[in-house]
């Protein structure tokens, strides 16, 4: 879910060249700032989600806030909760600060790991 949000914004940035780079970088940073806010809200919600219904309520709220089309969870347990919270923490602790420091689209591109 989080990776899709980041990937779409970075992909959009990659389509821009030349003189449009500064404007594109500003747009990407603005969109990722909104995404970061939504991810923080998701993090708080997921931390309190102990049932599948609670987890899906969090997912639905995140999807609506971020215009994401994620499917609801089909299962929920402590391991999945931990995995999702680790993904969120990585985004907040590594990706978001990297994006905020980026001064070019090339610098921005190294902020998001290539998943193959």
C-alpha positions as CSV (number, residue, x, y, z in Angstrom):
1,X,0.0,0.0,0.0
2,X,2.6,2.5,1.0
3,X,5.0,1.3,-1.7
4,X,2.3,1.9,-4.3
5,X,1.9,5.5,-3.2
6,X,5.6,6.2,-3.3
7,X,6.2,4.4,-6.6
8,X,3.4,6.3,-8.4
9,X,4.8,9.7,-7.3
10,X,8.4,8.7,-8.2
11,X,7.3,7.3,-11.5
12,X,5.6,10.5,-12.3
13,X,8.7,12.5,-11.4
14,X,10.8,10.2,-13.7
15,X,8.7,11.3,-16.7
16,X,9.8,15.0,-16.3
17,X,13.1,16.3,-17.8
18,X,15.1,19.5,-18.2
19,X,13.7,22.8,-17.0
20,X,10.6,21.2,-15.5
21,X,12.8,19.3,-12.9
22,X,12.5,21.9,-10.1
23,X,8.7,22.1,-10.5
24,X,8.4,18.4,-10.6
25,X,10.6,17.9,-7.5
26,X,8.4,20.5,-5.7
27,X,5.3,18.6,-6.8
28,X,6.7,15.3,-5.7
29,X,7.7,16.6,-2.3
30,X,4.3,18.1,-1.8
31,X,2.6,14.9,-2.7
32,X,4.9,12.9,-0.5
33,X,4.3,15.3,2.4
34,X,0.6,14.5,2.2
35,X,1.4,10.8,1.9
36,X,3.6,11.1,5.0
37,X,0.7,12.6,7.0
38,X,-1.6,9.8,5.9
39,X,1.0,7.2,6.7
40,X,1.4,8.6,10.2
41,X,-2.4,8.4,10.7
42,X,-2.3,4.8,9.4
43,X,0.5,3.9,11.8
44,X,-1.5,5.1,14.8
45,X,-4.6,3.2,13.6
46,X,-2.7,0.0,12.8
47,X,-1.0,0.1,16.2
48,X,-4.4,-0.3,17.8
49,X,-5.8,-2.8,15.4
50,X,-6.1,-6.2,17.0
51,X,-8.8,-7.7,14.8
52,X,-9.4,-8.1,11.0
53,X,-12.3,-5.6,11.2
54,X,-10.1,-3.0,12.9
55,X,-7.3,-3.5,10.4
56,X,-9.7,-3.1,7.5
57,X,-11.1,0.0,9.0
58,X,-7.6,1.4,9.0
59,X,-6.9,0.3,5.5
60,X,-10.2,1.8,4.3
61,X,-9.5,5.2,5.9
62,X,-6.0,5.2,4.5
63,X,-7.3,4.3,1.0
64,X,-9.8,7.1,1.1
65,X,-7.3,9.7,2.3
66,X,-4.6,8.7,-0.2
67,X,-6.8,7.7,-3.2
68,X,-5.3,4.2,-2.9
69,X,-7.1,1.2,-4.4
70,X,-5.8,-1.4,-2.0
71,X,-7.8,-4.5,-1.3
72,X,-9.0,-5.1,2.3
73,X,-6.9,-7.5,4.4
74,X,-8.1,-11.1,4.2
75,X,-6.3,-12.1,7.4
76,X,-4.9,-10.3,10.3
77,X,-2.5,-11.5,13.0
78,X,0.4,-10.2,15.1
79,X,3.0,-11.1,12.4
80,X,1.1,-9.2,9.7
81,X,0.6,-6.3,12.0
82,X,4.4,-6.3,12.8
83,X,5.3,-6.5,9.1
84,X,3.1,-3.6,8.2
85,X,4.3,-1.4,11.1
86,X,7.9,-2.2,10.0
87,X,7.1,-1.0,6.5
88,X,5.5,2.2,7.9
89,X,8.5,2.8,10.1
90,X,10.9,2.3,7.2
91,X,8.9,4.9,5.2
92,X,8.8,7.4,8.0
93,X,12.4,6.9,9.2
94,X,14.2,6.4,5.9
95,X,12.2,7.3,2.8
96,X,10.5,10.4,3.9
97,X,13.7,12.1,5.3
98,X,15.6,11.1,2.1
99,X,12.9,12.7,0.0
100,X,12.9,15.8,2.1
101,X,16.6,16.2,1.6
102,X,16.6,15.5,-2.2
103,X,17.5,18.5,-4.3
104,X,17.2,16.8,-7.7
105,X,15.1,14.1,-9.2
106,X,18.2,11.9,-9.4
107,X,18.7,12.3,-5.6
108,X,15.0,11.5,-5.1
109,X,15.2,8.4,-7.2
110,X,17.7,6.8,-4.7
111,X,15.2,7.3,-1.9
112,X,13.0,4.5,-3.0
113,X,14.5,1.0,-3.1
114,X,14.2,-0.9,-6.4
115,X,12.1,-4.0,-5.8
116,X,13.1,-5.6,-9.0
